[in-house]
Amino acid sequence: MSIASTSLRLFAAVGLTTLMVGCGEEKTTTPAPVVSVPATELDKPGVSPTQRPNILFILTDDLGFHQVGAYGQTQIKTPVLDDLAANGVKFTQAYAGNTVCSPSRVSLFTGRDGITMHDNANTIKLRKGDVTFAHVLKKAGYDTALFGKYSIGTDLIDTGPTQMGFDTWFGMDHILEGHRQYPTFLWKDDEKFTVEENLEGKKGAYAQRVFTDETIKYLKQERENPFFAFLAYSSPHAELAAPKKFVDQYADKFEEKPYTGMSTGKPSDKYATYYPEAVEKPNATMAAMITALDTYIGEIKQTLKEQGQLENTIIIFSSDNGPHDEGGADPAFFEASKPYKGMKRDLYDGGIHVPMIVHWPAAIKKPRVDATPWAFADVLPTFADIANVDLESVKNVKTNGVSIMGILSDEPLELEERVMYWEFGRQIGDPNSGIVGDPIQAARKGDWKIVRYGLDKPIEIYNIIKDPGETTNLSDEQPELLKEFEALFEKHKGRHS
């Protein structure tokens, strides 16, 4: 799609780009003037709504910071993501909304961090009346669609995707549906249908392939308005499975410890009842799942190019939390969280520090690596800025995120230093028991990372830039910081069911 030069200048001033991994030295942003684009500019004769940027947000499930080539992974092939990062902005200090699926996604959808969330356990769901980023973009005239894993509604009547701002949706409704790579049923616009190719043990329709195909169909539709497509892959979350052609790429490349699941009649680990099928080569399968996603994203990118939409589409790529160890997965083998400590269900950085790539050719002409700290809660207010929506005019919106529009250009601004907060209500016994126990807490302020692993535990303080592995607790050397976060953790503790 061609864009008038005046429009290009306007969009470049406010642009979102695809969040991908790039190359070059890590650097912080420098102050530069920013130009906001009032809605009247976009509504002028000769500047049609279709010239506003499309937005494609691609969210993976349980993908670690170090499981993409652009972030240092050498054993898993991700050429498409690497290229997006090399030609966009690769953020190195971006954070998920939480360390597990549901609270992280609710944070992303609603623009709220752990301080304002009504629940910080994996039991959280959207509530009737919640305002999401899809609602905000609908207000600006965007067509909206969701593909893949939803999992954060209480029911389809009050909090399903269509009630949460999406014109259309296709995928998985319940969180446990996302545990199957070859599902026997899926949903389309609140209607459940059987996946015949996967009945009676057959594996003919790989979920991520299906989600990709439906997204491509949507992108090819003729429309008068810009689109917001949210593509939520349910991979590389367990169960571990991928089409044979991807697994074969890694055949005999890795040392393997077969995962037996429930195949012997006894559970091989605490997750076996959720993932009962044996996996002969779990490392090869994990690598295959990630390469499959990379390939599918390449098909989507090619579709946008063929449709003349790539230039003015903001592609954002990320993960909902850190890597997992379920269904035979071994995050240590691929150093999935490197250089960070921990993984999914941790509030050390390995559980919440995620890859984040922004790609937008129309606005980002100078690829860079950016070390600005920001988090999922910032996406909604950023989208509002991009779409010229005054959040004061949006009834019931409750975001405490900060717009990062100022860093999404070739002349990025510095964001003001602030505190980002996370809390996770760990479940007792079975990780999916639904019984929430003692919470853990974390915060980030500048270079400082603060953690408390239980309400009766001491506060730990780390310089996350100098000590990304969170190995040297500096709480004794930082009495003022310790006092500040003792007060903050006490004030906000307990936001979980």
Secondary structure, 3 states (H helix, E strand, C coil): CCCCHHHHHHHHHHCCCEECCCCCCCECCCCCCCCCCCHHHHCCCCCCHHHCCEEEEEEECCCCCCCCHHHCCCCCCCHHHHHHHHCCEEECCEECCCCCHHHHHHHHHHCCCCCCCCCCECCCCCCCCCCCHHHHHHHCCCEEEEEEECCCCCCCCCCCCCCCCCCEEEEECCHHHHHCCCCCEEEECCEEEECHHHHHHCCCCCHHHHHHHHHHHHHHCCCCCCEEEEEECCCCCCCCCCCHHHHHHHCCCCCCCCECCCCCCCCCCCCCCCCCCCECCHHHHHHHHHHHHHHHHHHHHHHHHHCCCCCCEEEEEEECCCCCCCCCCCCCCCCCCCCCCCCCCCCCHHHCECCEEEECCCCCCCCEEECCCEEHHHHHHHHHHHCCCCHHHCCCCCCCCCCCHHHCCCCCCCCCCCEEEEEEEEECCCCCCCCEEEEEEEEEECCEEEEECCCCCCEEEEECCCCCCCCCCCHHHCHHHHHHHHHHHHHHCCCCC
